[in-house]
Amino acid sequence: MFFGFLATTYPLFQIGISDSGNALTYGGRIAGVTVLVASLVELAAAGAAIDYWGKRRWRYSGVVVLAGVVLALLCGITLLLLQIGERFTGYTVIGIALCVWSVAALAGLIKLRAWKGLRNPKTIAIGVIISTLLAGANLAYSQIYLPYVRTPLIQSGAEFKESSMKEGGSLLVTVRLYVKNSGQVPVYILDSKYWIHGGPANTRPPDKADAAFKLIYDGAFVTPVGSVLNPGEEAAQDIVIEIKDPEKLKHTYEAIRAQTEVYVIRKDRTKMPASYERSGTGGKKLAEEAKKEHGYPVGTNYRYRSEISNSSEILNVTRGRQRITVFRVNSGDWPSVVMDISPPEDRIVFDPLNPYAKDDMNDRYDLSAVRGSTMQTPYLELLEKASSTE
């Protein structure tokens, strides 16, 4: 019994001390304090076990032992419930061991009537049950309800500003690109993308399969990658595009279109290390890596990668750490960004025919590509403004 309590105390103390100070949400820290208190109860039960099977100098040592066993059973059940649908880890073994040991210990304590000495055991038992239910409700509220009821609201778009003629006859157009967090949840911006296309003037969004739209410029507009965008904050950048021989394109381009897309993950569900920004790889090194690992999207010319942890230590031990990889893919007139979340030891499996295969994993961390509004301006109008300025 003594060693069983000590074995229960260690993981509870490790989880509690980590979450009470480092959990990303207030509810997560409260849950960490609760787990830390549970570890202290288990430590007290270890001392009470020595007294109960020894000289029994303390009247309530049996009650403390019984409480410790019940608490160990609840912890084991909780660990196993949280791991439903997850990978088999070392904490799965701990959960199973806690359940088996605590059930056996509880059966023995019931035979010994360990609650002797209490004046109103039924009243105390009811109080313990109510307290347990309240603690469980708090854990469910902080770890399940709050993260899912609060959703991020990310707005992005582009605005055409002034245009001018460059010496030599090229048309210069300034475009403002922006992204704003209008919600209540901070996010990491894993990458960003903008496209400037020339094509027909119509009201429908451009189709990636429509060959009428020709790529003029593309790139990222939020730097550095991995930046945090807090509620109410906005990131913006002005870019200047150059269109050579603009007079020749009068009959080719009816309008110029600008589109943006940002790739985000919730900051209250994951911890992103600073190493993500420095993890960019391309060229020969990326080609060699793609040959070894396989599963990379066709046309990948650059990638970022980092291990991420969950919002709390409780989730780290039940889900395990994950690895996020962001690919920049060159695909003709529509360069794209592809994201993947998977365990660090797993190979990346990207199926272009089923890009939503990992939606469950993406939804867990709210990993998403947020398409901004499309801005269009007549090409002839840009030329007229540039000529008048000149």
Secondary structure, DSSP 8 states (H G I E B T S, - for coil): -HHHHHHHHHHHHHHHHHHHHH-SSHHHHHHHHHHHHHHHHHHHHHHHHHHHTTT--STTHHHHHHHHHHHHHHHHHHHHHHTTTS---HHHHHHHHHHHHHHHHHHHHHHTTTTTT-S-HHHHHHHHHHHHHHHHHHHHIIIIIHHHHS---EEEEEEEEEEEE-TTS-EEEEEEEEEEE-SSS-EEEEEEEEEEEEE---SS---TT-TT-EEEEEE--S-STTEEE-TT-EEEEEEEEEESSGGGGTTT-SEEEEEEEEEEEETTSEE--GGGTT--EEHHHHHHHHHHH----TTEEEEEEEEEEESSHHHHHHH--EEEEEEEE--TTS-EEEEEEE-TTS-----TT-TTTTHHHHHHHT-EEEE---EEEEHHHHHHHHHHH-
